Amino acid sequence: MEQNKNNSGAKRECCEPDPFCFLPVPVAGPMEEVPSLPDACDPEYQKLQLKDIKDAYERIRPEIAKTPCYLSKLCSELCMQLYIKDETKHYTGSFKERGARNALLKLAPQHKKNGVVTVSAGNHGLGLSYHGRHLCVPVTVVMPQDAACIKAERCKALCAEVQLRSGDMGAMMRSVAEEAKQSGRAFISAYDHIDVMAGQGTIGMEILEDVPDVDAILVPIGGGGLIAGIATVVKKLRPCCEIIGVESVKCPSFHNALVACKPTFVPCSKTLTDGMVVPCVGHNAFYNARRKISRLVLVDEEMVERAMLCLVEREKVVAEGSGAAALAVLVAGQLPDLMKKRVVVILSGGNIDSLVLSCALRRALMHEGLLVRFEVRLDNKTCATARLLQVIAETGANVRDIRLERCGHQDVDVFSVLVSVVCETCTWKQSEDLMDRLEQTYPEVRFERDPNTREC
Ligand SMILES: Cc1ncc(COP(=O)(O)O)c(C=O)c1O
């Protein structure tokens, strides 16, 4: 009886809010108290073991080639030995193939025959569809209505049944799992299935083969399967290596789970990092990962867009938002203590609609100050427009786009014209010169970004 009392007391204490991680705004920084909580505080969950991951490594190896982990061209700018673990090189463009194949290979015979069902915003669905076709297992992918259409179309092309559904993801997940059970199929969670996490953990094994003395690994987090897998291997084989989780500010579900000491739902909004939008982290993923993560860092859309541009321009790689998120932290200079260290970022995927990619790159150029967009009202005379072009030309900037609106706009009358211009420049300094010249010549000029908040 006494013991029971103590136990329940201990449990309550563990689950009490941790003042250190109860920060209203998640920030980069150590969360020292999280790892010190004793295991006994955790509820039941499926524990991922190093052996599960080693077995998965053997199991998936024949079909899933080792991905490159190369030294980045950004090493000198970022003052660190930075490696990029490029998971875009899988056939379906993301790391999700690892977990999907491992789970499919471990299916019970009746599930191999009846098939599998999943809920996925795309990449897990793609991995499952591809390997399901290869292994002759029927696959159904339930996607949220607003999933990237490139991913839905590719799943269909890989012979999967795709169902687009709207509504709350949590409820969708529960109903799909129930439907799978009723129909004798297996439900394979994109992040919380133990075999999926084990498959994702094989990335950690490959990293340790290629960079055995790695100091820190930055991992994007959605439902938490990827980080749970990688952290399980790395903390076992190289305990001094730091595992840093990266989440989107638009969906900080792991952070909130740490705060609440259990997975909880957070409201999420639309983001470029669609693969990282999971309103409630996986139960197994959370308890397997939480003490192995030393820091959580949040990224916003601008940071991700800049990293995507950086990857295209410097590394010649196309990354989707979630794929660029880990690098975004470093490009934004969020973790200066990693300077001079050996760091690996997981470039987790490259599936992105071309139009979204072009929009993200364009926005990144604006953040970098290399695209300047403005509106100015001029006299409705050709010479006024010619004068504007001359002002631009004198700064050496190039006009990429110009639109003149004479009527049908509330800001113009019959004597004026509203000119919208997009200029490209070669340097930040040139953009500043252009903006200064425009402000001097046209005090009413309106920039898309506030010129007073221009910073590099
Ligand atoms: C490209 C990409 N990166 C990261 C993640 C996050 O992985 P996890 O849900 O296992 O945390 C996902 C998940 O779909 C993804 O597609």
The ligand as an SDF file (V2000), in Angstrom:
LIG
                    3D

 16 16  0  0  0  0  0  0  0  0999 V2000
   10.2950   15.2990  -45.8580 C   0  0  0  0  0  0  0  0  0  0  0  0
    9.9060   14.9870  -44.4560 C   0  0  0  0  0  0  0  0  0  0  0  0
   10.7160   15.3660  -43.4680 N   0  0  0  0  0  0  0  0  0  0  0  0
   10.4290   15.1180  -42.1780 C   0  0  0  0  0  0  0  0  0  0  0  0
    9.2830   14.4600  -41.8190 C   0  0  0  0  0  0  0  0  0  0  0  0
    8.9900   14.1860  -40.3610 C   0  0  0  0  0  0  0  0  0  0  0  0
    9.0910   12.8040  -40.0860 O   0  0  0  0  0  0  0  0  0  0  0  0
    8.3510   12.1890  -38.8250 P   0  0  0  0  0  0  0  0  0  0  0  0
    6.8770   12.3240  -39.0720 O   0  0  0  0  0  0  0  0  0  0  0  0
    8.7810   10.7660  -38.7730 O   0  0  0  0  0  0  0  0  0  0  0  0
    8.7810   12.9760  -37.6500 O   0  0  0  0  0  0  0  0  0  0  0  0
    8.3910   14.0420  -42.8350 C   0  0  0  0  0  0  0  0  0  0  0  0
    7.1550   13.3480  -42.5040 C   0  0  0  0  0  0  0  0  0  0  0  0
    6.3180   13.1030  -43.3180 O   0  0  0  0  0  0  0  0  0  0  0  0
    8.7090   14.3040  -44.1830 C   0  0  0  0  0  0  0  0  0  0  0  0
    7.9070   13.9280  -45.1740 O   0  0  0  0  0  0  0  0  0  0  0  0
  1  2  1  0
  2  3  1  0
  2 15  2  0
  3  4  2  0
  4  5  1  0
  5  6  1  0
  5 12  2  0
  6  7  1  0
  7  8  1  0
  8  9  2  0
  8 10  1  0
  8 11  1  0
 12 13  1  0
 12 15  1  0
 13 14  2  0
 15 16  1  0
M  END
$$$$
